[in-house]
Amino acid sequence: MILLSFDTEEFDVPREHGVDYDTLKEGMEVSKYGTSKILDVLKRQDVKATFFCTANFAKNAPEIMQRIIAEGHEVAAHGCDHWTPKPQDVVESKAMIESLYGIKVNGYRQPRMFPVSDSELEKAGYLYNSSLNPAFIPGRYMHLTAPRKPFFKGKVLQIPASVTPIIRFPLFWLSCHNLPFPLYKLMCNRTLRHDGQFVTYFHPWEFYPLGEHPELKMPFIIRNYSGKGMENRLERLIENFKQNNHKFLTYTEFTQLTLNTKY
């Protein structure tokens, strides 16, 4: 089972590198552009994914949000403001998205995959939380003993991002940018065979030609293969899984399947 997702937020990475950058103007345009490119790939490949959207994105990109919904993808919550997450975002982002688009939001992912209160998620009515990258990345994720596979905390299903067995090498967006693609594909396939599911995530701004914008001061590991290069890599990754007859599920579909198996 393949759980493909996209953290659909206002582009704020330049601010991490000291750039004076308007995330709700310039950053939103970058993210809208990238999300359109992602949706084009998913439509060509006829697969469904989950879009974890900030309330900022939901409010400022109605046309893109409507397209996500109309094309059968799932919308989940990703906080309110990606740059300055607050505890109340768990409740407010869900309420905002549901109110704006008349849909049910079942899942949450904290910005930057940072910790979030599972008791508050359960109180807010979420079915699942995908805020764990069980990798060991000094200064970012220190999760050597965290579960690698989905597990429950109370009534909320935790859906960690996939990492390789034993050494816990992360198979997220940054690995897809920088590993030789045959090696990345091999690692994904082996992890999928071992775990029974493959969970990964990307961002819309990866599908924008960052290499053409030196003023954004993006490190090489982020701008490498950005834009058209990431479109091609995403398409090749999807084709790899389809060739092996793996099924693509939204996170809610996976959660419902897990709940049915549990009970």
For each residue, the residues with C-beta under 8 A, 3 or more apart:
1: 196 197 198 246 247 248 249 254
2: 47 192 197 198 241 246 247 248 249
3: 50 159 197 198 199 200 248 249 250 251 254
4: 47 49 50 200 238 248
5: 49 50 51 52 76 109 130 199 200 201 202 251
6: 35 38 49 50 51 52 201 202 203 204
7: 52 78 109 111 201 202 203
8: 31 35 51 52 53 54 57 68 78 203 204
9: 12 31 53 54 56 57 78 82 111 203 204
10: 23 24 27 28 31 54 56 57 60 81 82 83
11: 14 23 26 27 28 30 31 204 205 208
12: 9 15 16 21 23 27 82 83
13: 16 17 205 216 218 222
14: 11 17 19 21 27 216 217 218
15: 12 18 19 21 23 83
16: 12 13
17: 13 14 216 217 218 219
18: 15 217
19: 14 15 215 216 217
20:
21: 12 14 15 26 27 216
22: 25 26 27
23: 10 11 12 15 26 27 28 56 82 83
24: 10 27 28 56 60
25: 22 28 29
26: 11 21 22 23 29 30
27: 10 11 12 14 21 22 23 24 30 31 205
28: 10 11 23 24 25 31 32 56 57 60 61
29: 25 26 32 33
30: 11 26 27 33 34 204 205 208
31: 8 9 10 11 27 28 34 35 57 61 203 204 205
32: 28 29 35 36 61 64 204
33: 29 30 36 37 204 207 208
34: 30 31 37 38 203 204 205 206 207 208
35: 6 8 31 32 38 39 51 61 64 68 204 207
36: 32 33 39 40 64 67
37: 33 34 40 41 204 207 208 231
38: 6 34 35 41 42 49 202 204 207 234
39: 35 36 42 43 64 67 68 71 73
40: 36 37 43 44 231
41: 37 38 44 45 231 234 235 238
42: 38 39 45 46 47 48 49 71 73 238
43: 39 40 46 71
44: 40 41 235
45: 41 42 235 238 239 242
46: 42 43
47: 2 4 42 238 242 248
48: 42 72 73 74 248 249 250
49: 4 5 6 38 42 73 74 248 250
50: 3 4 5 6 73 74 75 76 107 250 251 252
51: 5 6 8 35 68 73 74 75 76
52: 5 6 7 8 76 77 78 107 108 109 130 201
53: 8 9 57 58 65 68 75 76 77 78 97
54: 8 9 10 57 58 78 79 80 81 82 93 111
55: 58 59 77 79 80 81 89 92 93 96 97
56: 9 10 23 24 28 59 60 80 81 82
57: 8 9 10 28 31 53 54 60 61 64 65 78
58: 53 54 55 61 62 65 75 96 97 100 101
59: 55 56 62 96 100
60: 10 24 28 56 57
61: 28 31 32 35 57 58 64 65
62: 58 59 65 66 100
63: 66 67
64: 32 35 36 39 57 61 67 68
65: 53 57 58 61 62 68 69 75 100 101
66: 62 63 69 70 101
67: 36 39 63 64 70 71
68: 8 35 39 51 53 64 65 71 73 75
69: 65 66 73 75 101 103
70: 66 67
71: 39 42 43 67 68
72: 48
73: 39 42 48 49 50 51 68 69 250
74: 48 49 50 51 106 107 250 251 252 253
75: 50 51 53 58 65 68 69 97 101 103 105
76: 5 50 51 52 53 105 106 107 108 109 130 251 252
77: 52 53 55 90 93 94 97 105 107 108 109 126
78: 7 8 9 52 53 54 57 82 93 108 109 110 111
79: 54 55 82 85 89 90 93 110 111
80: 54 55 56 85 86 89 92 93 96
81: 10 54 55 56 84 85 86 89
82: 9 10 12 23 54 56 78 79 85 111
83: 10 12 15 23
84: 81
85: 79 80 81 82 89 110 111 114
86: 80 81 89
87: 90 117 120
88: 91 92
89: 55 79 80 81 85 86 92 93
90: 77 79 87 93 94 108 116 117 120 121 124 126
91: 88 94 95 120 124
92: 55 80 88 89 95 96
93: 54 55 77 78 79 80 89 90 96 97 108
94: 77 90 91 97 98 105 108 124 125 126
95: 91 92 98 99
96: 55 58 59 80 92 93 99 100
97: 53 55 58 75 77 93 94 100 101 103 105
98: 94 95 101 102 103 104 105
99: 95 96 102
100: 58 59 62 65 96 97
101: 58 65 66 69 75 97 98
102: 98 99
103: 69 75 97 98
104: 98
105: 75 76 77 94 97 98 126
106: 74 76 126 127 128 251 252 255
107: 50 52 74 76 77 126 127 128 129 130 159 251 252 255
108: 52 76 77 78 90 93 94 116 121 124 126 128 129 130 131
109: 5 7 52 76 77 78 113 129 130 131 201
110: 78 79 85 113 114 115 116 131
111: 7 9 54 78 79 82 85 114
112:
113: 109 110 131 132 133 141 161
114: 85 110 111 131
115: 110 131
116: 90 108 110 120 121 129 131
117: 87 90 120 121
118: 121 122 129 153 154 156 158
119: 122 123 154
120: 87 90 91 116 117 123 124
121: 90 108 116 117 118 124 126 129 156
122: 118 119 125 126 154 155 156
123: 119 120
124: 90 91 94 108 120 121
125: 94 122
126: 77 90 94 105 106 107 108 121 122 129 156
127: 106 107 155 156 157 252 255 259
128: 106 107 108 156 157 158 159 251 252 255
129: 107 108 109 116 118 121 126 132 153 156 157 158 159
130: 5 52 76 107 108 109 158 159 160 161 199 201 251
131: 108 109 110 113 114 115 116
132: 113 129 143 146 158 159 160 161
133: 113 137 141 143 160 161 163 170 172
134: 141 143 146 147 148 160 161 163 168
135: 141 143 161 163 168 169 170
136: 141 142 143 144 168
137: 133 140 141 142 170
138: 142
139:
140: 137
141: 113 133 134 135 136 137 170
142: 136 137 138
143: 132 133 134 135 136 146 168
144: 136 168
145:
146: 132 134 143 160
147: 134 150 151 158 160
148: 134 160 162 163 165 168 195
149: 160 195 197
150: 147 157 158 159 160 197 254 258
151: 147 157 158
152: 155 156 157 158 262
153: 118 129 156 158
154: 118 119 122
155: 122 127 152
156: 118 121 122 126 127 128 129 152 153
157: 127 128 129 150 151 152 255 258 259
158: 118 128 129 130 132 147 150 151 152 153
159: 3 107 128 129 130 132 150 199 251 254 255
160: 130 132 133 134 146 147 148 149 150 163 199
161: 113 130 132 133 134 135 170 171 172 199 200 201
162: 148 171 188 191 192 195 197 198 199 200
163: 133 134 135 148 160 168 169 170 171 191
164: 167 168 169 171 187 190 191
165: 148 168 191 194 195
166:
167: 164
168: 134 135 136 143 144 148 163 164 165
169: 135 163 164 175 187
170: 133 135 137 141 161 163 174 175
171: 161 162 163 164 175 176 184 187 188 191 198 200
172: 133 161 175 176 200 201 202
173: 176 177 200 201 202 203 206
174: 170 177 178 221 222
175: 169 170 171 172 178 179 184 187
176: 171 172 173 179 181 184 200 202 225 230 233 234 237
177: 173 174 206 221 222 224 225 226 230 233
178: 174 175 221 224 225
179: 175 176 183 184 187
180: 183 184
181: 176 184 185 233 236
182: 185 186
183: 179 180 186 187
184: 171 175 176 179 180 181 187 188 237
185: 181 182 188 189 236 237 240
186: 182 183 189 190
187: 164 169 171 175 179 183 184 190 191
188: 162 171 184 185 191 192 198 200 237 240
189: 185 186 192 193 240 244
190: 164 186 187 193 194
191: 162 163 164 165 171 187 188 194 195 198
192: 2 162 188 189 195 196 197 198 241 246
193: 189 190
194: 165 190 191
195: 148 149 162 165 191 192 198
196: 1 192
197: 1 2 3 149 150 162 192 254
198: 1 2 3 162 171 188 191 192 195 241 246
199: 3 5 130 159 160 161 162
200: 3 4 5 161 162 171 172 173 176 188
201: 5 6 7 52 109 130 161 172 173
202: 5 6 7 38 172 173 176 206 207 230 234
203: 6 7 8 9 31 34 173 206
204: 6 8 9 11 30 31 32 33 34 35 37 38 207 208
205: 11 13 27 30 31 34 208 210 226
206: 34 173 177 202 203 210 222 226 230
207: 33 34 35 37 38 202 204 226 227 230 231 234
208: 11 30 33 34 37 204 205 226 227
209: 212 213 226 227 228
210: 205 206 213 216 218 222 223 226 227
211: 218 223 224 226 227
212: 209 227
213: 209 210 216 218
214: 217
215: 19
216: 13 14 17 19 21 210 213
217: 14 17 18 19 214
218: 13 14 17 210 211 213 222 223 226
219: 17 222 223
220: 223 224
221: 174 177 178 224
222: 13 174 177 206 210 218 219 226
223: 210 211 218 219 220 226
224: 177 178 211 220 221 229
225: 176 177 178 229 230 233
226: 177 205 206 207 208 209 210 211 218 222 223 229 230
227: 207 208 209 210 211 212 230 231
228: 209 231 232
229: 224 225 226 232 233
230: 176 177 202 206 207 225 226 227 233 234
231: 37 40 41 207 227 228 234 235
232: 228 229 235 236
233: 176 177 181 225 229 230 236 237
234: 38 41 176 202 207 230 231 237 238
235: 41 44 45 231 232 238 239
236: 181 185 232 233 239 240
237: 176 184 185 188 233 234 240 241
238: 4 41 42 45 47 234 235 241 242 248
239: 45 235 236 242 243
240: 185 188 189 236 237 243 244
241: 2 192 198 237 238 244 246 248
242: 45 47 238 239 245 246
243: 239 240
244: 189 240 241
245: 242
246: 1 2 192 198 241 242
247: 1 2
248: 1 2 3 4 47 48 49 238 241
249: 1 2 3 48 253 254 257
250: 3 48 49 50 73 74 253 254
251: 3 5 50 74 76 106 107 128 130 159 254 255
252: 50 74 76 106 107 127 128 255 256
253: 74 249 250 256 257
254: 1 3 150 159 197 249 250 251 257 258
255: 106 107 127 128 157 159 251 252 258 259
256: 252 253 259 260
257: 249 253 254 260 261
258: 150 157 254 255 261 262
259: 127 157 255 256 262 263
260: 256 257 263
261: 257 258
262: 152 258 259
263: 259 260
